């Protein structure tokens, strides 16, 4: 039998729920790429890597997808436009891979290959750099023809599970790897992803991100010498605002 105190607590909870302010979410999309063409993307080729991965549009009835294929190769696609991550901090996409690499390992240079990865790249901005940083980046530009990124988040489909949520690239500490999917048991199926750039950057680097970013996509297998096929259904950059309905 309920006591008077129990009844009072229940009534307080019920009224609290009924009187709580209602919120609605407003989603504003800056851009969404559905991969009907590649006119918004430009290829990126790495110095000293002769074999390039291939990217093309495939259709399945009324839908189109990006197909990325590598065979002991590496190259990327970079979205032509930049965006402000504080205005639009959210990114979502849907991806699928046919296989992962037997020799893949995010903790070694020899195994640093992934059938699909999505980059958030923060370009080097000379006007915001210090003297020593300018010298370093200018040297790199003279050597390779362009500036390297200031930093980047690298969302990967790994071949194995890691206990860490964030890994540092074996090539540079300016690139952080975030495994979202791993293993062969997930291959052949579409999976949606939703990430918050600001939250992930703070978790990965311990600081707030620069304001300007670009997207990039890559399927690479130059280190392992293996091959893979992967797909991207769409990718979108957006923001979500919660409005009080009361």
Backbone bond lengths (Angstrom), bond angles and torsions (degrees), N, CA, C in turn:
res aa  C-N    CA-C-N  psi(-1)  N-CA   C-N-CA  omega(-1)  CA-C   N-CA-C  phi
1 X - - - 1.459 - - 1.537 108.92 -
2 X 1.316 114.98 130.03 1.460 119.63 -177.79 1.513 110.48 -71.92
3 X 1.311 115.72 139.42 1.458 120.81 174.92 1.524 109.34 -84.14
4 X 1.308 114.68 166.42 1.464 119.69 178.01 1.522 110.14 -61.76
5 X 1.342 116.35 -35.51 1.464 119.73 179.66 1.533 110.91 -63.90
6 X 1.337 117.70 -42.57 1.463 121.32 179.04 1.518 111.00 -61.76
7 X 1.328 115.94 -43.88 1.468 119.49 179.22 1.520 111.28 -61.55
8 X 1.321 116.39 -39.49 1.467 120.36 179.62 1.523 111.15 -63.80
9 X 1.346 116.13 -43.61 1.472 120.65 179.10 1.521 110.50 -61.30
10 X 1.339 117.28 -44.03 1.468 121.52 179.90 1.517 110.80 -61.32
11 X 1.334 117.03 -44.37 1.468 120.76 -179.93 1.523 111.20 -63.04
12 X 1.346 116.05 -39.07 1.474 119.18 178.92 1.520 110.49 -63.09
13 X 1.341 116.48 -42.49 1.471 120.68 179.66 1.512 110.80 -63.88
14 X 1.333 116.53 -46.13 1.469 120.65 -179.04 1.518 111.16 -61.50
15 X 1.322 116.80 -48.47 1.464 119.76 179.84 1.525 111.26 -64.45
16 X 1.344 115.68 -34.87 1.461 119.07 178.08 1.507 111.89 -61.91
17 X 1.351 116.82 -41.38 1.458 121.39 178.20 1.512 110.78 -66.79
18 X 1.323 116.71 -42.94 1.468 120.82 -177.33 1.520 112.14 -67.68
19 X 1.331 115.63 -35.07 1.461 119.23 -175.44 1.532 113.30 -92.99
20 X 1.336 117.35 -6.84 1.466 120.45 179.75 1.525 110.32 -63.34
21 X 1.313 118.03 141.32 1.470 120.33 179.74 1.522 111.83 -63.57
22 X 1.329 116.01 139.15 1.464 120.98 179.30 1.517 109.57 -90.83
23 X 1.336 115.69 141.26 1.457 121.23 -179.76 1.525 109.77 -119.99
24 X 1.306 115.97 143.99 1.457 121.54 171.11 1.522 108.17 -121.28
25 X 1.305 116.19 145.83 1.456 121.41 179.06 1.524 110.41 -99.06
26 X 1.321 114.66 129.13 1.455 121.09 176.90 1.521 108.75 -108.60
27 X 1.305 117.28 119.54 1.453 122.28 -178.62 1.521 109.57 -102.90
28 X 1.319 116.18 123.01 1.459 122.08 178.66 1.522 108.62 -115.47
29 X 1.316 116.62 117.99 1.464 122.02 -176.57 1.523 109.96 -95.08
30 X 1.328 116.38 124.47 1.462 120.42 175.50 1.524 109.77 -75.73
31 X 1.316 116.84 -49.11 1.469 121.33 172.54 1.515 109.47 -156.82
32 X 1.312 114.95 152.55 1.462 122.95 175.41 1.525 107.52 -134.77
33 X 1.312 115.97 125.09 1.463 122.15 179.13 1.519 108.80 -101.75
34 X 1.337 116.06 116.72 1.467 121.85 179.48 1.520 112.53 -101.82
35 X 1.311 117.29 3.97 1.465 123.98 173.37 1.534 112.76 57.91
36 X 1.326 114.41 51.68 1.459 118.84 167.73 1.527 110.17 -85.31
37 X 1.332 115.83 -26.97 1.467 122.92 172.41 1.531 107.39 -144.03
38 X 1.329 115.84 176.53 1.466 121.09 174.96 1.520 111.41 -114.21
39 X 1.326 117.03 24.78 1.457 120.29 -175.32 1.535 112.48 -68.93
40 X 1.330 117.80 -20.42 1.466 120.80 179.06 1.531 112.86 -89.58
41 X 1.332 116.13 2.23 1.458 120.52 -175.47 1.523 110.54 -122.21
42 X 1.324 115.41 152.39 1.455 120.38 175.98 1.527 109.06 -127.85
43 X 1.325 117.70 143.24 1.466 119.97 -179.34 1.521 111.27 -73.42
44 X 1.316 115.05 149.82 1.456 121.00 175.22 1.519 108.27 -128.87
45 X 1.336 116.00 125.65 1.457 121.72 -178.90 1.519 109.52 -114.63
46 X 1.315 115.93 135.73 1.457 121.15 -177.56 1.528 110.77 -84.50
47 X 1.327 116.93 139.41 1.468 119.38 175.45 1.527 110.34 -58.87
48 X 1.317 115.83 139.12 1.468 123.58 174.42 1.535 113.81 73.42
49 X 1.324 118.49 5.11 1.465 120.55 173.69 1.527 107.26 -110.01
50 X 1.320 116.17 107.07 1.465 120.90 -172.82 1.525 113.06 -79.88
51 X 1.322 118.15 -35.50 1.464 120.86 -178.19 1.524 110.38 -88.30
52 X 1.318 115.26 126.24 1.458 120.44 -174.51 1.528 111.62 -109.12
53 X 1.312 115.74 139.71 1.460 120.65 172.73 1.527 108.87 -68.23
54 X 1.334 116.48 158.39 1.458 120.73 -177.94 1.525 109.93 -115.93
55 X 1.338 114.28 146.78 1.459 121.70 -178.48 1.527 108.49 -134.14
56 X 1.319 115.94 134.70 1.457 119.62 -179.59 1.515 111.04 -156.17
57 X 1.315 115.15 168.41 1.460 122.16 179.87 1.525 109.10 -96.98
58 X 1.334 116.15 130.43 1.457 121.51 173.58 1.517 108.37 -121.79
59 X 1.319 116.39 150.90 1.461 120.93 -179.16 1.519 110.20 -120.64
60 X 1.325 114.82 145.94 1.455 122.77 176.54 1.512 107.11 -133.00
61 X 1.329 115.27 97.93 1.465 121.62 -174.08 1.522 109.63 61.33
62 X 1.343 117.83 -108.30 1.468 119.63 -176.25 1.523 112.40 -100.86
63 X 1.334 118.37 -1.13 1.454 121.59 -177.63 1.525 111.34 -106.84
64 X 1.327 114.47 153.27 1.463 120.29 176.15 1.524 109.18 -125.82
65 X 1.329 115.76 151.20 1.452 121.98 -177.68 1.520 109.78 -139.48
66 X 1.322 114.96 158.40 1.457 120.81 168.70 1.529 108.26 -86.61
67 X 1.319 116.51 127.42 1.459 121.96 175.20 1.521 108.37 -107.95
68 X 1.334 115.95 124.01 1.464 121.54 179.93 1.521 108.39 -115.87
69 X 1.318 115.77 130.98 1.465 119.77 -175.73 1.526 109.68 -136.37
70 X 1.345 115.27 135.00 1.457 119.26 177.37 1.517 110.33 -132.51
71 X 1.330 114.77 153.08 1.456 121.93 177.08 1.529 106.92 -148.59
72 X 1.336 116.24 92.39 1.464 122.18 -173.61 1.532 109.91 50.52
73 X 1.324 115.45 46.47 1.459 121.24 -171.50 1.524 111.39 -141.96
74 X 1.322 114.93 171.20 1.466 120.86 175.73 1.513 109.92 -159.03
75 X 1.303 116.25 135.93 1.461 125.52 168.45 1.521 105.76 -172.01
76 X 1.319 116.63 168.42 1.460 119.75 -173.33 1.517 110.71 -136.78
77 X 1.325 114.66 168.03 1.457 122.61 168.73 1.517 108.33 -114.69
78 X 1.334 116.71 133.91 1.459 121.35 179.80 1.524 108.90 -120.10
79 X 1.333 115.27 131.37 1.464 119.74 177.57 1.525 109.31 -67.71
80 X 1.315 117.09 136.65 1.457 120.97 -171.05 1.523 114.05 -69.74
81 X 1.323 117.34 -30.94 1.461 120.95 -175.24 1.522 111.43 -98.42
82 X 1.328 115.78 149.02 1.453 122.21 173.13 1.532 109.41 -95.49
83 X 1.335 115.36 168.06 1.462 118.99 176.34 1.525 108.58 -149.32
84 X 1.340 116.01 162.37 1.454 122.41 -179.64 1.528 108.75 -93.40
85 X 1.339 116.39 119.46 1.464 119.97 -174.27 1.522 112.03 -72.73
86 X 1.330 118.50 -19.20 1.457 120.25 177.90 1.526 110.74 -81.15
87 X 1.313 116.39 -27.95 1.467 120.11 174.41 1.526 110.91 -80.78
88 X 1.333 116.40 -37.30 1.469 121.89 -177.69 1.539 109.11 -135.39
89 X 1.335 117.03 84.47 1.461 120.44 -173.65 1.526 115.49 -88.31
90 X 1.325 118.31 -5.66 1.458 121.10 -173.28 1.529 111.31 -103.83
91 X 1.326 115.89 142.13 1.469 121.96 175.07 1.521 107.88 -135.85
92 X 1.317 116.19 136.75 1.461 120.65 175.35 1.524 109.36 -133.61
93 X 1.314 115.79 152.12 1.463 120.99 176.28 1.525 108.97 -158.82
94 X 1.340 115.24 171.81 1.464 121.55 174.70 1.513 107.96 -132.16
95 X 1.350 116.46 128.13 1.453 119.74 -173.88 1.521 111.96 -135.91
96 X 1.326 114.55 163.06 1.462 122.17 179.66 1.519 108.15 -152.74
97 X 1.335 116.64 141.59 1.465 120.75 175.32 1.523 109.02 -126.18
98 X 1.320 115.69 146.56 1.467 120.42 177.90 1.520 112.20 -81.82
99 X 1.331 116.58 -28.05 1.463 120.49 -179.42 1.516 110.32 -162.63
100 X 1.332 116.10 161.23 1.463 121.58 171.09 1.528 107.85 -110.74
101 X 1.318 116.26 173.57 1.457 120.03 -175.17 1.531 111.33 -92.70
102 X 1.317 116.27 133.78 1.464 121.17 179.01 1.525 110.97 -62.48
103 X 1.330 116.33 -37.11 1.461 120.82 -177.93 1.509 114.21 -95.18
104 X 1.322 117.22 10.60 1.453 119.85 -178.21 1.516 113.15 -70.29
105 X 1.323 115.98 141.32 1.462 121.14 177.14 1.519 108.07 -163.02
106 X 1.315 117.03 111.57 1.462 121.56 -176.20 1.518 113.08 -66.40
107 X 1.336 117.53 -11.71 1.456 120.74 -177.67 1.528 113.32 -97.11
108 X 1.332 117.25 2.83 1.464 120.31 177.63 1.525 109.56 -132.41
109 X 1.331 116.69 151.27 1.462 120.45 176.93 1.521 111.04 -66.10
110 X 1.319 116.75 -37.62 1.458 120.78 -179.23 1.526 111.93 -65.53
111 X 1.314 117.50 -27.59 1.456 120.73 -178.17 1.514 114.50 -104.67
112 X 1.343 117.18 9.93 1.467 121.32 -174.80 1.528 111.54 -80.99
113 X 1.329 115.50 67.26 1.461 123.20 176.84 1.524 109.19 -135.62
114 X 1.343 115.80 149.77 1.463 120.50 -178.58 1.526 108.96 -146.83
115 X 1.333 117.27 138.94 1.456 119.04 179.21 1.526 112.62 -64.97
116 X 1.323 116.14 -22.25 1.462 119.20 174.87 1.521 109.27 -160.81
117 X 1.324 114.63 138.53 1.458 120.72 174.15 1.518 109.26 -147.10
118 X 1.312 115.26 148.60 1.461 122.64 177.47 1.524 107.63 -116.80
119 X 1.313 115.82 124.21 1.460 121.89 -179.93 1.531 110.90 -100.18
120 X 1.321 115.26 142.41 1.459 122.06 159.58 1.516 105.20 -110.04
121 X 1.323 116.60 108.96 1.464 122.14 -173.62 1.523 109.89 -102.42
122 X 1.311 116.18 132.55 1.455 122.37 175.73 1.531 107.75 -108.18
123 X 1.333 116.64 103.90 1.464 120.10 -173.95 1.526 112.44 -64.35
124 X 1.326 114.89 152.95 1.458 121.26 173.66 1.522 108.81 -70.14
125 X 1.339 116.76 129.45 1.462 122.29 178.16 1.525 108.10 -116.01
126 X 1.310 115.94 108.24 1.459 121.09 -172.97 1.522 112.13 -59.94
127 X 1.327 116.94 -36.38 1.459 120.33 -177.80 1.517 113.83 -66.87
128 X 1.335 117.51 -18.25 1.468 121.21 -178.24 1.524 112.25 -106.45
129 X 1.339 117.42 3.96 1.466 120.97 -175.59 1.519 111.83 -95.38
130 X 1.345 115.35 152.91 1.449 120.92 174.37 1.519 111.05 -80.03
131 X 1.329 116.25 175.06 1.460 120.99 -174.01 1.521 111.82 -61.08
132 X 1.343 117.85 -51.52 1.461 120.98 -177.46 1.524 111.72 -64.55
133 X 1.316 115.56 -36.72 1.462 119.44 177.80 1.523 110.81 -65.36
134 X 1.317 117.96 -39.47 1.458 121.96 177.22 1.532 111.10 -62.23
135 X 1.338 116.17 -42.01 1.471 120.62 179.07 1.517 110.09 -61.40
136 X 1.329 116.66 -46.59 1.463 121.53 -178.64 1.531 110.94 -61.96
137 X 1.302 116.46 -46.85 1.463 119.57 -176.86 1.526 111.86 -71.68
138 X 1.326 117.43 -33.49 1.471 120.49 176.85 1.519 110.47 -65.13
139 X 1.337 117.25 -40.60 1.464 121.46 177.01 1.524 110.45 -60.93
140 X 1.319 116.29 -44.62 1.472 120.84 179.42 1.535 109.99 -61.93
141 X 1.331 116.68 -40.53 1.464 119.76 -179.44 1.524 111.02 -65.59
142 X 1.320 117.04 -40.23 1.459 120.15 177.40 1.527 111.30 -64.12
143 X 1.330 116.12 -33.78 1.454 121.39 -176.96 1.521 112.19 -77.87
144 X 1.345 116.26 -42.80 1.463 120.28 -172.46 1.529 114.54 -115.47
145 X 1.326 117.73 -5.21 1.453 119.62 174.55 1.511 115.43 95.96
146 X 1.343 118.92 -7.59 1.461 121.07 177.87 1.521 110.02 -160.54
147 X 1.323 114.83 163.01 1.450 119.82 179.59 1.529 110.72 -73.61
148 X 1.329 118.28 142.93 1.459 120.12 170.92 1.527 109.04 -76.73
149 X 1.326 118.25 165.07 1.468 119.89 176.31 1.521 111.21 -64.22
150 X 1.299 115.91 151.85 1.460 120.27 173.88 1.526 110.03 -68.19
151 X 1.324 116.31 -39.00 1.458 123.38 175.94 1.520 107.53 -168.17
152 X 1.337 116.26 166.96 1.461 118.44 176.73 1.521 111.19 -159.04
153 X 1.321 114.13 150.18 1.456 123.18 169.98 1.516 107.04 -99.84
154 X 1.307 115.51 137.70 1.458 121.17 -170.79 1.530 107.93 -129.98
155 X 1.335 116.74 101.16 1.461 121.37 -178.49 1.527 108.57 -89.83
156 X 1.321 116.14 119.46 1.465 119.93 -169.19 1.523 112.67 -119.25
157 X 1.334 113.96 154.26 1.457 122.75 166.23 1.532 105.20 -102.35
158 X 1.327 116.88 99.18 1.456 122.22 -173.19 1.525 110.99 -86.08
159 X 1.328 115.70 164.35 1.460 119.30 179.63 1.520 111.86 -87.30
160 X 1.350 116.52 -13.48 1.455 120.53 -177.77 1.523 109.68 -144.90
161 X 1.334 115.11 162.97 1.462 120.31 179.23 1.521 110.40 -84.76
162 X 1.334 116.01 139.52 1.458 121.94 175.57 1.521 108.97 -118.21
163 X 1.313 115.45 142.91 1.461 119.14 179.48 1.525 111.25 -70.62
164 X 1.342 116.47 -25.73 1.466 120.31 178.17 1.537 111.00 -79.19
165 X 1.320 115.88 143.01 1.472 121.11 174.75 1.519 111.43 -80.31
166 X 1.317 116.51 -27.12 1.465 122.54 -178.65 1.527 108.46 -133.49
167 X 1.330 115.75 133.39 1.462 121.86 177.29 1.529 108.88 -119.65
168 X 1.319 115.92 151.51 1.461 121.01 175.38 1.522 108.71 -95.82
169 X 1.317 116.83 134.58 1.456 121.20 178.67 1.522 110.60 -56.52
170 X 1.316 116.23 141.40 1.464 120.46 177.25 1.525 111.49 -72.44
171 X 1.334 117.55 -10.07 1.460 121.67 -179.25 1.520 113.11 -96.86
172 X 1.340 116.48 -33.40 1.464 119.64 -178.46 1.519 110.17 -159.11
173 X 1.331 116.49 141.97 1.462 119.96 177.35 1.522 112.15 -78.98
174 X 1.332 116.78 -0.23 1.453 121.07 175.84 1.532 112.33 -84.23
175 X 1.322 115.47 -4.24 1.465 120.54 179.25 1.527 109.60 -121.34
176 X 1.320 116.96 122.91 1.456 122.77 179.19 1.527 109.45 -110.04
177 X 1.325 115.32 134.73 1.459 122.10 -178.16 1.531 109.69 -103.41
178 X 1.323 115.69 130.43 1.463 121.54 179.07 1.524 108.15 -120.82
179 X 1.343 117.77 104.12 1.467 120.09 179.20 1.527 110.75 -72.03
180 X 1.317 116.42 120.30 1.464 121.49 177.33 1.521 111.71 -100.17
181 X 1.320 116.31 -34.27 1.460 122.34 177.24 1.525 108.30 -135.96
182 X 1.329 115.79 155.39 1.463 118.94 178.68 1.521 109.71 -156.92
183 X 1.328 115.01 151.67 1.449 121.31 171.67 1.514 115.73 90.30
184 X 1.331 115.26 158.45 1.461 122.23 -179.78 1.521 113.87 -74.85
185 X 1.339 116.63 -21.25 1.462 118.70 -176.53 1.523 112.97 -67.03
186 X 1.327 116.66 -15.13 1.464 120.34 179.98 1.525 112.84 -101.40
187 X 1.314 117.91 -0.57 1.455 120.27 -176.06 1.524 111.36 -70.62
188 X 1.333 115.31 154.62 1.453 121.14 176.39 1.515 114.98 81.86
189 X 1.325 118.12 5.34 1.468 122.21 -178.34 1.522 109.86 -128.78
190 X 1.325 115.89 141.25 1.458 120.91 177.48 1.528 109.77 -75.82
191 X 1.340 115.88 138.42 1.463 121.38 176.41 1.526 109.73 -133.84
192 X 1.335 117.70 131.90 1.469 120.58 174.64 1.524 111.01 -85.03
193 X 1.327 115.93 149.28 1.462 121.80 176.91 1.525 109.17 -131.74
194 X 1.329 115.80 147.00 1.464 122.50 177.43 1.516 107.53 -139.87
195 X 1.323 117.10 121.30 1.462 119.95 -177.34 1.528 110.81 -130.02
196 X 1.330 114.31 154.19 1.460 121.85 175.68 1.530 107.41 -112.64
197 X 1.304 117.10 113.36 1.466 122.03 -173.50 1.521 111.73 -61.40
198 X 1.321 117.13 -46.22 1.461 120.59 -175.25 1.534 110.58 -64.26
199 X 1.325 116.28 -45.67 1.466 120.03 179.69 1.528 111.31 -63.09
200 X 1.329 116.38 -43.28 1.467 119.72 -178.23 1.524 111.79 -69.55
201 X 1.318 117.16 -37.82 1.467 119.98 179.07 1.525 110.62 -64.99
202 X 1.320 116.24 -43.10 1.459 120.65 178.87 1.526 110.56 -62.50
203 X 1.321 116.22 -40.15 1.468 121.05 178.74 1.529 111.15 -68.23
204 X 1.335 116.54 -36.83 1.463 120.80 -175.89 1.521 113.23 -81.06
205 X 1.328 116.83 -42.59 1.466 120.65 -173.15 1.533 113.67 -108.14
206 X 1.330 116.76 -13.98 1.454 119.30 -178.72 1.508 114.21 76.15
207 X 1.321 117.71 17.30 1.463 122.37 179.27 1.527 109.49 -150.30
208 X 1.319 114.96 166.92 1.464 119.55 177.96 1.534 109.67 -72.74
209 X 1.331 117.58 146.51 1.468 119.80 -178.73 1.520 112.53 -76.39
210 X 1.327 117.00 158.57 1.471 119.98 166.93 1.527 109.18 -59.40
211 X 1.310 117.18 163.07 1.464 118.37 -173.92 1.529 113.79 -82.50
212 X 1.328 118.50 -25.81 1.464 121.36 -173.86 1.522 111.31 -102.43
213 X 1.348 115.49 134.86 1.464 119.78 -178.78 1.522 110.60 -143.55
214 X 1.348 115.02 163.90 1.458 122.94 173.61 1.524 108.15 -135.05
215 X 1.327 115.23 158.86 1.458 121.28 175.43 1.520 110.28 -97.64
216 X 1.326 115.88 149.51 1.462 121.28 171.68 1.524 108.66 -146.59
217 X 1.328 115.85 155.60 1.466 123.42 -178.60 1.521 107.76 -132.82
218 X 1.329 116.88 140.50 1.458 117.95 178.59 1.527 111.91 -151.75
219 X 1.328 114.32 142.44 1.464 124.75 165.75 1.524 105.25 -119.74
220 X 1.344 117.53 118.62 1.466 118.99 -176.47 1.519 111.11 -135.68
221 X 1.325 115.35 147.67 1.464 122.03 179.60 1.526 111.45 -149.84
222 X 1.330 115.82 26.45 1.466 119.86 -176.71 1.519 112.84 -71.33
223 X 1.328 118.04 -28.10 1.462 120.99 -179.41 1.527 112.15 -82.00
224 X 1.312 117.15 -43.00 1.466 120.62 -178.30 1.521 112.54 -82.10
225 X 1.349 117.22 -22.99 1.458 120.91 -177.05 1.519 113.04 74.55
226 X 1.319 117.42 15.02 1.462 121.09 -178.77 1.530 110.39 -96.57
227 X 1.326 117.19 -166.67 1.461 121.23 -179.37 1.522 109.44 -143.65
228 X 1.330 115.49 155.96 1.466 120.22 179.07 1.525 110.29 -160.56
229 X 1.333 114.17 162.41 1.455 122.54 174.10 1.530 107.11 -128.65
230 X 1.312 116.63 135.68 1.459 121.20 -179.59 1.523 109.93 -143.68
231 X 1.344 115.63 166.54 1.460 120.66 -173.71 1.523 110.49 -139.63
232 X 1.320 114.86 148.40 1.460 122.17 172.93 1.522 107.31 -128.83
233 X 1.330 115.26 123.71 1.463 120.56 -176.91 1.529 110.62 -78.81
234 X 1.326 115.93 -49.16 1.465 121.63 179.61 1.516 108.04 -158.82
235 X 1.305 116.38 167.51 1.464 122.07 169.93 1.519 107.38 -148.39
236 X 1.340 116.40 135.91 1.461 121.00 -175.00 1.520 110.31 -136.15
237 X 1.329 115.89 143.81 1.455 123.47 174.97 1.525 107.46 -114.63
238 X 1.334 116.59 129.77 1.465 118.85 -172.74 1.523 110.88 -157.42
239 X 1.314 115.35 177.68 1.461 122.25 173.01 1.518 108.39 -133.58
240 X 1.324 116.17 156.40 1.454 122.45 178.35 1.524 108.22 -126.46
241 X 1.318 115.84 128.76 1.465 121.18 177.50 1.511 109.57 -119.68
242 X 1.320 115.96 134.15 1.460 120.81 177.36 1.528 109.25 -96.42
243 X 1.329 116.16 122.71 1.460 122.40 -179.66 1.515 109.94 -108.95
244 X 1.316 116.33 137.25 1.458 122.37 176.41 1.518 109.09 -81.36
245 X 1.334 116.06 121.61 1.471 120.57 -178.91 1.523 112.99 -79.64
246 X 1.312 117.08 -14.27 1.451 118.72 -175.22 1.532 111.00 -79.25
